[in-house]
Amino acid sequence: MLENGNCQVGKDEREVEIRVVAFCDLEKKTEFRLATNLVESKKSGVKNEEIADIYVKRWQIELLWKFLKMHLKLDRLITKNENGIRIKIYSCLIAYLILQLIEIPEDFGKTALDKLRYIQSYMSQ
């Protein structure tokens, strides 16, 4: 590994320079190390903090899609029509936003999944 966190991977023509960025999540006390092809340069480059922010935001998007697919059944499409798929995605996003806005008793929890379970149990009564 080079001094600036860059290293070379591969052999001959397929050799690629990558950059290793390390950062910590202080709340969860977890260290992350990311390999990226965004090589740092003094003139115009992406800083380590920016890469960490991009990763955290990207991970939040992944968690949102996981929630939509698992709990709001976005993975079950009843049509192959582009407009129908778009309607399904919008309806799931609207349902998710409603879950973010509603308030339920604290005894049941605060997460979107807790709110969804609360609504489901309330509707079945």
N, CA, C and O atoms as CSV, one atom per row, in Angstrom:
chain,resi,resn,atom,element,x,y,z
A,1,MET,N,N,0.849,-1.172,0.000
A,1,MET,CA,C,0.000,0.000,0.000
A,1,MET,C,C,0.897,1.239,0.000
A,1,MET,O,O,1.938,1.258,0.657
A,2,LEU,N,N,0.501,2.236,-0.716
A,2,LEU,CA,C,1.260,3.474,-0.791
A,2,LEU,C,C,0.925,4.374,0.391
A,2,LEU,O,O,-0.034,4.118,1.120
A,3,GLU,N,N,1.706,5.418,0.580
A,3,GLU,CA,C,1.527,6.306,1.721
A,3,GLU,C,C,0.164,6.995,1.753
A,3,GLU,O,O,-0.397,7.195,2.831
A,4,ASN,N,N,-0.369,7.355,0.607
A,4,ASN,CA,C,-1.610,8.114,0.566
A,4,ASN,C,C,-2.866,7.238,0.594
A,4,ASN,O,O,-3.966,7.759,0.412
A,5,GLY,N,N,-2.738,5.946,0.812
A,5,GLY,CA,C,-3.895,5.067,0.863
A,5,GLY,C,C,-4.264,4.488,-0.477
A,5,GLY,O,O,-5.270,3.787,-0.587
A,6,ASN,N,N,-3.470,4.763,-1.514
A,6,ASN,CA,C,-3.731,4.197,-2.829
A,6,ASN,C,C,-2.934,2.914,-2.995
A,6,ASN,O,O,-1.827,2.800,-2.468
A,7,CYS,N,N,-3.471,1.969,-3.703
A,7,CYS,CA,C,-2.724,0.756,-4.005
A,7,CYS,C,C,-3.130,0.284,-5.394
A,7,CYS,O,O,-4.101,0.774,-5.972
A,8,GLN,N,N,-2.375,-0.672,-5.920
A,8,GLN,CA,C,-2.630,-1.163,-7.268
A,8,GLN,C,C,-3.096,-2.602,-7.178
A,8,GLN,O,O,-2.532,-3.409,-6.438
A,9,VAL,N,N,-4.134,-2.913,-7.941
A,9,VAL,CA,C,-4.723,-4.246,-7.938
A,9,VAL,C,C,-4.702,-4.772,-9.362
A,9,VAL,O,O,-4.971,-4.023,-10.302
A,10,GLY,N,N,-4.389,-6.034,-9.532
A,10,GLY,CA,C,-4.405,-6.640,-10.856
A,10,GLY,C,C,-3.007,-6.787,-11.409
A,10,GLY,O,O,-2.023,-6.412,-10.771
A,11,LYS,N,N,-2.935,-7.341,-12.613
A,11,LYS,CA,C,-1.645,-7.577,-13.258
A,11,LYS,C,C,-1.657,-6.958,-14.654
A,11,LYS,O,O,-2.686,-6.941,-15.329
A,12,ASP,N,N,-0.527,-6.465,-15.065
A,12,ASP,CA,C,-0.270,-5.960,-16.417
A,12,ASP,C,C,-1.297,-4.920,-16.848
A,12,ASP,O,O,-1.466,-3.900,-16.180
A,13,GLU,N,N,-1.992,-5.175,-17.972
A,13,GLU,CA,C,-2.918,-4.182,-18.537
A,13,GLU,C,C,-4.168,-3.986,-17.690
A,13,GLU,O,O,-4.801,-2.932,-17.740
A,14,ARG,N,N,-4.516,-4.998,-16.917
A,14,ARG,CA,C,-5.733,-4.912,-16.111
A,14,ARG,C,C,-5.475,-4.289,-14.743
A,14,ARG,O,O,-6.363,-4.295,-13.890
A,15,GLU,N,N,-4.310,-3.766,-14.523
A,15,GLU,CA,C,-3.969,-3.171,-13.241
A,15,GLU,C,C,-4.784,-1.902,-13.024
A,15,GLU,O,O,-4.878,-1.052,-13.909
A,16,VAL,N,N,-5.368,-1.785,-11.844
A,16,VAL,CA,C,-6.232,-0.660,-11.513
A,16,VAL,C,C,-5.738,-0.053,-10.207
A,16,VAL,O,O,-5.388,-0.768,-9.268
A,17,GLU,N,N,-5.716,1.254,-10.162
A,17,GLU,CA,C,-5.343,1.921,-8.926
A,17,GLU,C,C,-6.601,2.159,-8.105
A,17,GLU,O,O,-7.574,2.726,-8.603
A,18,ILE,N,N,-6.583,1.730,-6.856
A,18,ILE,CA,C,-7.723,1.947,-5.974
A,18,ILE,C,C,-7.273,2.735,-4.754
A,18,ILE,O,O,-6.085,2.824,-4.444
A,19,ARG,N,N,-8.227,3.284,-4.098
A,19,ARG,CA,C,-7.983,4.081,-2.901
A,19,ARG,C,C,-8.755,3.459,-1.758
A,19,ARG,O,O,-9.934,3.136,-1.904
A,20,VAL,N,N,-8.110,3.292,-0.637
A,20,VAL,CA,C,-8.758,2.732,0.544
A,20,VAL,C,C,-9.043,3.877,1.508
A,20,VAL,O,O,-8.150,4.635,1.885
A,21,VAL,N,N,-10.317,3.982,1.897
A,21,VAL,CA,C,-10.750,5.043,2.804
A,21,VAL,C,C,-11.279,4.378,4.066
A,21,VAL,O,O,-12.112,3.475,3.989
A,22,ALA,N,N,-10.809,4.808,5.206
A,22,ALA,CA,C,-11.277,4.277,6.485
A,22,ALA,C,C,-11.998,5.386,7.237
A,22,ALA,O,O,-11.540,6.528,7.265
A,23,PHE,N,N,-13.137,5.039,7.850
A,23,PHE,CA,C,-13.855,6.001,8.682
A,23,PHE,C,C,-14.617,5.245,9.756
A,23,PHE,O,O,-14.835,4.039,9.649
A,24,CYS,N,N,-15.017,5.967,10.790
A,24,CYS,CA,C,-15.697,5.349,11.932
A,24,CYS,C,C,-17.091,5.924,12.084
A,24,CYS,O,O,-17.324,7.105,11.828
A,25,ASP,N,N,-18.020,5.066,12.506
A,25,ASP,CA,C,-19.342,5.494,12.936
A,25,ASP,C,C,-19.279,5.558,14.458
A,25,ASP,O,O,-19.287,4.526,15.128
A,26,LEU,N,N,-19.215,6.774,15.004
A,26,LEU,CA,C,-19.021,6.937,16.439
A,26,LEU,C,C,-20.218,6.469,17.251
A,26,LEU,O,O,-20.054,6.004,18.380
A,27,GLU,N,N,-21.429,6.584,16.691
A,27,GLU,CA,C,-22.618,6.142,17.414
A,27,GLU,C,C,-22.626,4.631,17.607
A,27,GLU,O,O,-22.934,4.140,18.693
A,28,LYS,N,N,-22.287,3.895,16.548
A,28,LYS,CA,C,-22.306,2.432,16.611
A,28,LYS,C,C,-20.941,1.844,16.955
A,28,LYS,O,O,-20.799,0.632,17.113
A,29,LYS,N,N,-19.937,2.718,17.070
A,29,LYS,CA,C,-18.566,2.292,17.374
A,29,LYS,C,C,-18.092,1.221,16.393
A,29,LYS,O,O,-17.626,0.152,16.789
A,30,THR,N,N,-18.225,1.536,15.102
A,30,THR,CA,C,-17.861,0.613,14.035
A,30,THR,C,C,-16.902,1.302,13.076
A,30,THR,O,O,-17.069,2.477,12.749
A,31,GLU,N,N,-15.900,0.559,12.631
A,31,GLU,CA,C,-14.955,1.090,11.652
A,31,GLU,C,C,-15.271,0.496,10.289
A,31,GLU,O,O,-15.546,-0.698,10.170
A,32,PHE,N,N,-15.228,1.336,9.262
A,32,PHE,CA,C,-15.473,0.906,7.897
A,32,PHE,C,C,-14.222,1.178,7.069
A,32,PHE,O,O,-13.527,2.172,7.282
A,33,ARG,N,N,-13.948,0.288,6.130
A,33,ARG,CA,C,-12.883,0.502,5.149
A,33,ARG,C,C,-13.475,0.263,3.780
A,33,ARG,O,O,-14.003,-0.813,3.497
A,34,LEU,N,N,-13.386,1.269,2.932
A,34,LEU,CA,C,-13.970,1.200,1.599
A,34,LEU,C,C,-12.880,1.278,0.551
A,34,LEU,O,O,-11.920,2.035,0.696
A,35,ALA,N,N,-13.027,0.502,-0.497
A,35,ALA,CA,C,-12.129,0.584,-1.647
A,35,ALA,C,C,-12.887,1.280,-2.767
A,35,ALA,O,O,-14.004,0.888,-3.105
A,36,THR,N,N,-12.286,2.302,-3.336
A,36,THR,CA,C,-12.940,3.064,-4.386
A,36,THR,C,C,-11.945,3.362,-5.503
A,36,THR,O,O,-10.732,3.364,-5.292
A,37,ASN,N,N,-12.476,3.610,-6.682
A,37,ASN,CA,C,-11.616,3.999,-7.794
A,37,ASN,C,C,-11.528,5.521,-7.913
A,37,ASN,O,O,-10.933,6.023,-8.866
A,38,LEU,N,N,-12.098,6.258,-6.978
A,38,LEU,CA,C,-11.980,7.713,-6.943
A,38,LEU,C,C,-10.643,8.064,-6.295
A,38,LEU,O,O,-10.540,8.177,-5.073
A,39,VAL,N,N,-9.637,8.230,-7.121
A,39,VAL,CA,C,-8.287,8.469,-6.625
A,39,VAL,C,C,-8.180,9.913,-6.155
A,39,VAL,O,O,-8.655,10.833,-6.821
A,40,GLU,N,N,-7.553,10.097,-5.007
A,40,GLU,CA,C,-7.416,11.431,-4.425
A,40,GLU,C,C,-6.325,12.207,-5.147
A,40,GLU,O,O,-5.224,11.705,-5.372
A,41,SER,N,N,-6.657,13.433,-5.502
A,41,SER,CA,C,-5.647,14.310,-6.099
A,41,SER,C,C,-5.733,15.659,-5.400
A,41,SER,O,O,-6.767,16.016,-4.836
A,42,LYS,N,N,-4.638,16.398,-5.445
A,42,LYS,CA,C,-4.590,17.681,-4.739
A,42,LYS,C,C,-5.430,18.745,-5.438
A,42,LYS,O,O,-6.001,19.611,-4.775
A,43,LYS,N,N,-5.515,18.691,-6.764
A,43,LYS,CA,C,-6.229,19.725,-7.512
A,43,LYS,C,C,-7.743,19.559,-7.411
A,43,LYS,O,O,-8.438,20.429,-6.887
A,44,SER,N,N,-8.240,18.449,-7.911
A,44,SER,CA,C,-9.687,18.237,-7.889
A,44,SER,C,C,-9.953,16.763,-7.615
A,44,SER,O,O,-9.855,15.921,-8.508
A,45,GLY,N,N,-10.280,16.476,-6.401
A,45,GLY,CA,C,-10.534,15.102,-6.032
A,45,GLY,C,C,-11.598,15.034,-4.956
A,45,GLY,O,O,-11.995,16.051,-4.387
A,46,VAL,N,N,-12.041,13.849,-4.693
A,46,VAL,CA,C,-13.057,13.641,-3.677
A,46,VAL,C,C,-12.338,13.370,-2.362
A,46,VAL,O,O,-11.453,12.515,-2.294
A,47,LYS,N,N,-12.715,14.090,-1.331
A,47,LYS,CA,C,-12.071,13.947,-0.034
A,47,LYS,C,C,-12.600,12.707,0.686
A,47,LYS,O,O,-13.673,12.196,0.365
A,48,ASN,N,N,-11.828,12.235,1.660
A,48,ASN,CA,C,-12.228,11.058,2.433
A,48,ASN,C,C,-13.583,11.254,3.108
A,48,ASN,O,O,-14.401,10.334,3.132
A,49,GLU,N,N,-13.826,12.445,3.655
A,49,GLU,CA,C,-15.091,12.730,4.332
A,49,GLU,C,C,-16.264,12.652,3.361
A,49,GLU,O,O,-17.341,12.175,3.718
A,50,GLU,N,N,-16.050,13.124,2.125
A,50,GLU,CA,C,-17.107,13.066,1.118
A,50,GLU,C,C,-17.437,11.616,0.747
A,50,GLU,O,O,-18.603,11.267,0.563
A,51,ILE,N,N,-16.411,10.785,0.640
A,51,ILE,CA,C,-16.643,9.373,0.325
A,51,ILE,C,C,-17.415,8.708,1.460
A,51,ILE,O,O,-18.320,7.910,1.212
A,52,ALA,N,N,-17.065,9.031,2.696
A,52,ALA,CA,C,-17.785,8.477,3.844
A,52,ALA,C,C,-19.247,8.909,3.819
A,52,ALA,O,O,-20.135,8.089,4.056
A,53,ASP,N,N,-19.512,10.188,3.535
A,53,ASP,CA,C,-20.890,10.694,3.463
A,53,ASP,C,C,-21.673,10.005,2.346
A,53,ASP,O,O,-22.833,9.639,2.529
A,54,ILE,N,N,-21.036,9.834,1.198
A,54,ILE,CA,C,-21.690,9.163,0.070
A,54,ILE,C,C,-22.058,7.739,0.454
A,54,ILE,O,O,-23.159,7.277,0.156
A,55,TYR,N,N,-21.140,7.043,1.115
A,55,TYR,CA,C,-21.396,5.663,1.519
A,55,TYR,C,C,-22.560,5.579,2.501
A,55,TYR,O,O,-23.436,4.726,2.353
A,56,VAL,N,N,-22.574,6.457,3.498
A,56,VAL,CA,C,-23.640,6.437,4.503
A,56,VAL,C,C,-24.987,6.705,3.842
A,56,VAL,O,O,-25.968,6.025,4.144
A,57,LYS,N,N,-25.049,7.688,2.945
A,57,LYS,CA,C,-26.307,7.998,2.261
A,57,LYS,C,C,-26.732,6.858,1.351
A,57,LYS,O,O,-27.918,6.538,1.273
A,58,ARG,N,N,-25.781,6.243,0.662
A,58,ARG,CA,C,-26.098,5.108,-0.206
A,58,ARG,C,C,-26.643,3.943,0.612
A,58,ARG,O,O,-27.576,3.263,0.185
A,59,TRP,N,N,-26.067,3.714,1.774
A,59,TRP,CA,C,-26.523,2.624,2.624
A,59,TRP,C,C,-27.952,2.881,3.118
A,59,TRP,O,O,-28.737,1.941,3.244
A,60,GLN,N,N,-28.294,4.132,3.396
A,60,GLN,CA,C,-29.662,4.463,3.806
A,60,GLN,C,C,-30.647,4.166,2.682
A,60,GLN,O,O,-31.763,3.716,2.939
A,61,ILE,N,N,-30.245,4.412,1.445
A,61,ILE,CA,C,-31.097,4.086,0.297
A,61,ILE,C,C,-31.287,2.574,0.197
A,61,ILE,O,O,-32.392,2.103,-0.072
A,62,GLU,N,N,-30.212,1.813,0.412
A,62,GLU,CA,C,-30.320,0.345,0.386
A,62,GLU,C,C,-31.282,-0.146,1.463
A,62,GLU,O,O,-32.087,-1.044,1.214
A,63,LEU,N,N,-31.201,0.437,2.655
A,63,LEU,CA,C,-32.106,0.037,3.738
A,63,LEU,C,C,-33.557,0.387,3.411
A,63,LEU,O,O,-34.468,-0.373,3.740
A,64,LEU,N,N,-33.776,1.538,2.762
A,64,LEU,CA,C,-35.129,1.909,2.349
A,64,LEU,C,C,-35.685,0.889,1.371
A,64,LEU,O,O,-36.818,0.435,1.536
A,65,TRP,N,N,-34.905,0.514,0.343
A,65,TRP,CA,C,-35.371,-0.461,-0.644
A,65,TRP,C,C,-35.643,-1.811,0.007
A,65,TRP,O,O,-36.603,-2.497,-0.347
A,66,LYS,N,N,-34.795,-2.190,0.960
A,66,LYS,CA,C,-35.013,-3.451,1.674
A,66,LYS,C,C,-36.343,-3.413,2.416
A,66,LYS,O,O,-37.100,-4.383,2.375
A,67,PHE,N,N,-36.638,-2.307,3.095
A,67,PHE,CA,C,-37.907,-2.168,3.811
A,67,PHE,C,C,-39.085,-2.213,2.843
A,67,PHE,O,O,-40.081,-2.891,3.097
A,68,LEU,N,N,-38.966,-1.484,1.729
A,68,LEU,CA,C,-40.062,-1.455,0.759
A,68,LEU,C,C,-40.324,-2.844,0.184
A,68,LEU,O,O,-41.479,-3.233,0.008
A,69,LYS,N,N,-39.270,-3.587,-0.106
A,69,LYS,CA,C,-39.434,-4.912,-0.689
A,69,LYS,C,C,-39.946,-5.924,0.322
A,69,LYS,O,O,-40.807,-6.743,0.001
A,70,MET,N,N,-39.426,-5.873,1.537
A,70,MET,CA,C,-39.797,-6.890,2.524
A,70,MET,C,C,-41.163,-6.636,3.156
A,70,MET,O,O,-41.977,-7.552,3.277
A,71,HIS,N,N,-41.408,-5.409,3.550
A,71,HIS,CA,C,-42.588,-5.132,4.367
A,71,HIS,C,C,-43.746,-4.498,3.599
A,71,HIS,O,O,-44.905,-4.670,3.976
A,72,LEU,N,N,-43.445,-3.777,2.541
A,72,LEU,CA,C,-44.520,-3.178,1.749
A,72,LEU,C,C,-44.725,-3.921,0.427
A,72,LEU,O,O,-45.444,-3.449,-0.455
A,73,LYS,N,N,-44.094,-5.071,0.302
A,73,LYS,CA,C,-44.288,-6.015,-0.808
A,73,LYS,C,C,-43.999,-5.416,-2.178
A,73,LYS,O,O,-44.698,-5.709,-3.148
A,74,LEU,N,N,-42.978,-4.583,-2.256
A,74,LEU,CA,C,-42.597,-4.013,-3.541
A,74,LEU,C,C,-42.039,-5.067,-4.486
A,74,LEU,O,O,-42.037,-4.872,-5.701
A,75,ASP,N,N,-41.569,-6.178,-3.939
A,75,ASP,CA,C,-41.004,-7.234,-4.785
A,75,ASP,C,C,-42.079,-8.049,-5.506
A,75,ASP,O,O,-41.763,-8.820,-6.412
A,76,ARG,N,N,-43.333,-7.887,-5.118
A,76,ARG,CA,C,-44.432,-8.626,-5.758
A,76,ARG,C,C,-45.153,-7.727,-6.750
A,76,ARG,O,O,-46.075,-6.995,-6.388
A,77,LEU,N,N,-44.730,-7.790,-7.981
A,77,LEU,CA,C,-45.349,-6.975,-9.026
A,77,LEU,C,C,-46.445,-7.780,-9.706
A,77,LEU,O,O,-46.234,-8.932,-10.086
A,78,ILE,N,N,-47.612,-7.173,-9.859
A,78,ILE,CA,C,-48.727,-7.876,-10.477
A,78,ILE,C,C,-48.855,-7.554,-11.958
A,78,ILE,O,O,-49.774,-8.027,-12.628
A,79,THR,N,N,-47.936,-6.752,-12.462
A,79,THR,CA,C,-47.982,-6.373,-13.864
A,79,THR,C,C,-46.566,-6.264,-14.416
A,79,THR,O,O,-45.604,-6.099,-13.667
A,80,LYS,N,N,-46.457,-6.357,-15.712
A,80,LYS,CA,C,-45.177,-6.116,-16.372
A,80,LYS,C,C,-45.212,-4.800,-17.135
A,80,LYS,O,O,-44.245,-4.417,-17.793
A,81,ASN,N,N,-46.333,-4.124,-17.032
A,81,ASN,CA,C,-46.531,-2.837,-17.672
A,81,ASN,C,C,-45.704,-1.779,-16.938
A,81,ASN,O,O,-45.721,-1.723,-15.708
A,82,GLU,N,N,-44.985,-0.946,-17.684
A,82,GLU,CA,C,-44.136,0.078,-17.078
A,82,GLU,C,C,-44.942,1.025,-16.197
A,82,GLU,O,O,-44.492,1.390,-15.110
A,83,ASN,N,N,-46.109,1.422,-16.645
A,83,ASN,CA,C,-46.947,2.328,-15.867
A,83,ASN,C,C,-47.422,1.646,-14.581
A,83,ASN,O,O,-47.470,2.283,-13.529
A,84,GLY,N,N,-47.769,0.374,-14.653
A,84,GLY,CA,C,-48.197,-0.362,-13.466
A,84,GLY,C,C,-47.081,-0.493,-12.444
A,84,GLY,O,O,-47.319,-0.387,-11.241
A,85,ILE,N,N,-45.865,-0.723,-12.921
A,85,ILE,CA,C,-44.709,-0.818,-12.023
A,85,ILE,C,C,-44.441,0.533,-11.369
A,85,ILE,O,O,-44.141,0.607,-10.178
A,86,ARG,N,N,-44.552,1.593,-12.151
A,86,ARG,CA,C,-44.355,2.943,-11.606
A,86,ARG,C,C,-45.399,3.239,-10.525
A,86,ARG,O,O,-45.066,3.812,-9.487
A,87,ILE,N,N,-46.644,2.858,-10.755
A,87,ILE,CA,C,-47.700,3.072,-9.757
A,87,ILE,C,C,-47.396,2.289,-8.489
A,87,ILE,O,O,-47.593,2.803,-7.388
A,88,LYS,N,N,-46.924,1.065,-8.621
A,88,LYS,CA,C,-46.581,0.235,-7.461
A,88,LYS,C,C,-45.453,0.885,-6.651
A,88,LYS,O,O,-45.525,0.939,-5.424
A,89,ILE,N,N,-44.426,1.371,-7.323
A,89,ILE,CA,C,-43.313,2.023,-6.619
A,89,ILE,C,C,-43.799,3.275,-5.907
A,89,ILE,O,O,-43.458,3.494,-4.744
A,90,TYR,N,N,-44.594,4.104,-6.588
A,90,TYR,CA,C,-45.105,5.319,-5.959
A,90,TYR,C,C,-45.993,5.004,-4.769
A,90,TYR,O,O,-45.904,5.673,-3.739
A,91,SER,N,N,-46.838,4.009,-4.889
A,91,SER,CA,C,-47.731,3.680,-3.780
A,91,SER,C,C,-46.936,3.183,-2.575
A,91,SER,O,O,-47.286,3.497,-1.437
A,92,CYS,N,N,-45.882,2.419,-2.803
A,92,CYS,CA,C,-45.030,1.967,-1.695
A,92,CYS,C,C,-44.300,3.135,-1.050
A,92,CYS,O,O,-44.184,3.197,0.174
A,93,LEU,N,N,-43.807,4.062,-1.867
A,93,LEU,CA,C,-43.129,5.230,-1.312
A,93,LEU,C,C,-44.095,6.107,-0.517
A,93,LEU,O,O,-43.727,6.637,0.531
A,94,ILE,N,N,-45.317,6.264,-1.002
A,94,ILE,CA,C,-46.325,7.041,-0.270
A,94,ILE,C,C,-46.650,6.363,1.054
A,94,ILE,O,O,-46.755,7.030,2.084
A,95,ALA,N,N,-46.809,5.040,1.035
A,95,ALA,CA,C,-47.072,4.305,2.279
A,95,ALA,C,C,-45.921,4.487,3.262
A,95,ALA,O,O,-46.151,4.676,4.456
A,96,TYR,N,N,-44.686,4.433,2.771
A,96,TYR,CA,C,-43.528,4.624,3.638
A,96,TYR,C,C,-43.524,6.029,4.248
A,96,TYR,O,O,-43.250,6.191,5.437
A,97,LEU,N,N,-43.826,7.032,3.440
A,97,LEU,CA,C,-43.859,8.407,3.954
A,97,LEU,C,C,-44.961,8.589,4.989
A,97,LEU,O,O,-44.776,9.306,5.973
A,98,ILE,N,N,-46.094,7.953,4.777
A,98,ILE,CA,C,-47.176,8.010,5.772
A,98,ILE,C,C,-46.713,7.380,7.079
A,98,ILE,O,O,-46.995,7.898,8.160
A,99,LEU,N,N,-45.995,6.252,6.976
A,99,LEU,CA,C,-45.465,5.620,8.190
A,99,LEU,C,C,-44.499,6.546,8.927
A,99,LEU,O,O,-44.440,6.530,10.156
A,100,GLN,N,N,-43.746,7.348,8.185
A,100,GLN,CA,C,-42.832,8.283,8.822
A,100,GLN,C,C,-43.576,9.411,9.529
A,100,GLN,O,O,-43.080,9.961,10.512
A,101,LEU,N,N,-44.759,9.757,9.036
A,101,LEU,CA,C,-45.502,10.890,9.591
A,101,LEU,C,C,-46.391,10.535,10.777
A,101,LEU,O,O,-46.600,11.368,11.659
A,102,ILE,N,N,-46.911,9.323,10.812
A,102,ILE,CA,C,-47.866,8.991,11.867
A,102,ILE,C,C,-47.147,8.791,13.194
A,102,ILE,O,O,-45.964,8.456,13.250
A,103,GLU,N,N,-47.905,9.008,14.250
A,103,GLU,CA,C,-47.387,8.791,15.591
A,103,GLU,C,C,-48.204,7.694,16.248
A,103,GLU,O,O,-49.430,7.662,16.137
A,104,ILE,N,N,-47.516,6.804,16.929
A,104,ILE,CA,C,-48.173,5.718,17.658
A,104,ILE,C,C,-47.697,5.786,19.101
A,104,ILE,O,O,-46.697,6.444,19.389
A,105,PRO,N,N,-48.400,5.114,20.016
A,105,PRO,CA,C,-47.932,5.117,21.410
A,105,PRO,C,C,-46.503,4.596,21.521
A,105,PRO,O,O,-46.124,3.653,20.826
A,106,GLU,N,N,-45.721,5.207,22.388
A,106,GLU,CA,C,-44.309,4.856,22.520
A,106,GLU,C,C,-44.096,3.402,22.923
A,106,GLU,O,O,-43.036,2.839,22.652
A,107,ASP,N,N,-45.075,2.793,23.559
A,107,ASP,CA,C,-44.946,1.396,23.992
A,107,ASP,C,C,-44.728,0.454,22.812
A,107,ASP,O,O,-44.139,-0.615,22.970
A,108,PHE,N,N,-45.195,0.845,21.645
A,108,PHE,CA,C,-45.111,-0.023,20.474
A,108,PHE,C,C,-43.814,0.161,19.691
A,108,PHE,O,O,-43.503,-0.656,18.824
A,109,GLY,N,N,-43.061,1.205,19.975
A,109,GLY,CA,C,-41.804,1.441,19.284
A,109,GLY,C,C,-41.853,2.694,18.431
A,109,GLY,O,O,-42.860,3.401,18.386
A,110,LYS,N,N,-40.740,2.951,17.755
A,110,LYS,CA,C,-40.625,4.181,16.968
A,110,LYS,C,C,-40.268,3.936,15.509
A,110,LYS,O,O,-40.373,4.855,14.697
A,111,THR,N,N,-39.853,2.733,15.155
A,111,THR,CA,C,-39.401,2.486,13.788
A,111,THR,C,C,-40.586,2.371,12.837
A,111,THR,O,O,-41.728,2.202,13.265
A,112,ALA,N,N,-40.301,2.464,11.556
A,112,ALA,CA,C,-41.347,2.324,10.537
A,112,ALA,C,C,-41.983,0.937,10.619
A,112,ALA,O,O,-43.189,0.794,10.421
A,113,LEU,N,N,-41.184,-0.071,10.907
A,113,LEU,CA,C,-41.721,-1.427,11.027
A,113,LEU,C,C,-42.653,-1.534,12.235
A,113,LEU,O,O,-43.696,-2.183,12.151
A,114,ASP,N,N,-42.291,-0.907,13.353
A,114,ASP,CA,C,-43.176,-0.897,14.524
A,114,ASP,C,C,-44.504,-0.225,14.193
A,114,ASP,O,O,-45.565,-0.697,14.600
A,115,LYS,N,N,-44.439,0.871,13.459
A,115,LYS,CA,C,-45.658,1.584,13.079
A,115,LYS,C,C,-46.513,0.735,12.149
A,115,LYS,O,O,-47.736,0.695,12.288
A,116,LEU,N,N,-45.871,0.055,11.198
A,116,LEU,CA,C,-46.603,-0.803,10.277
A,116,LEU,C,C,-47.306,-1.925,11.027
A,116,LEU,O,O,-48.478,-2.205,10.771
A,117,ARG,N,N,-46.607,-2.561,11.940
A,117,ARG,CA,C,-47.212,-3.645,12.737
A,117,ARG,C,C,-48.360,-3.121,13.582
A,117,ARG,O,O,-49.381,-3.795,13.719
A,118,TYR,N,N,-48.212,-1.934,14.149
A,118,TYR,CA,C,-49.272,-1.333,14.946
A,118,TYR,C,C,-50.530,-1.092,14.107
A,118,TYR,O,O,-51.643,-1.407,14.527
A,119,ILE,N,N,-50.329,-0.530,12.921
A,119,ILE,CA,C,-51.462,-0.276,12.015
A,119,ILE,C,C,-52.121,-1.580,11.598
A,119,ILE,O,O,-53.348,-1.672,11.571
A,120,GLN,N,N,-51.322,-2.588,11.272
A,120,GLN,CA,C,-51.874,-3.880,10.851
A,120,GLN,C,C,-52.692,-4.505,11.979
A,120,GLN,O,O,-53.768,-5.047,11.728
A,121,SER,N,N,-52.208,-4.441,13.200
A,121,SER,CA,C,-52.956,-5.035,14.313
A,121,SER,C,C,-54.211,-4.221,14.609
A,121,SER,O,O,-55.250,-4.785,14.953
A,122,TYR,N,N,-54.122,-2.908,14.479
A,122,TYR,CA,C,-55.280,-2.045,14.721
A,122,TYR,C,C,-56.367,-2.290,13.669
A,122,TYR,O,O,-57.553,-2.309,13.998
A,123,MET,N,N,-55.972,-2.476,12.418
A,123,MET,CA,C,-56.942,-2.698,11.337
A,123,MET,C,C,-57.598,-4.078,11.434
A,123,MET,O,O,-58.730,-4.257,10.983
A,124,SER,N,N,-56.902,-5.047,12.014
A,124,SER,CA,C,-57.480,-6.387,12.101
A,124,SER,C,C,-58.468,-6.535,13.261
A,124,SER,O,O,-59.138,-7.561,13.377
A,125,GLN,N,N,-58.558,-5.520,14.115
A,125,GLN,CA,C,-59.492,-5.592,15.247
A,125,GLN,C,C,-60.888,-5.198,14.821
A,125,GLN,O,O,-61.807,-5.199,15.641
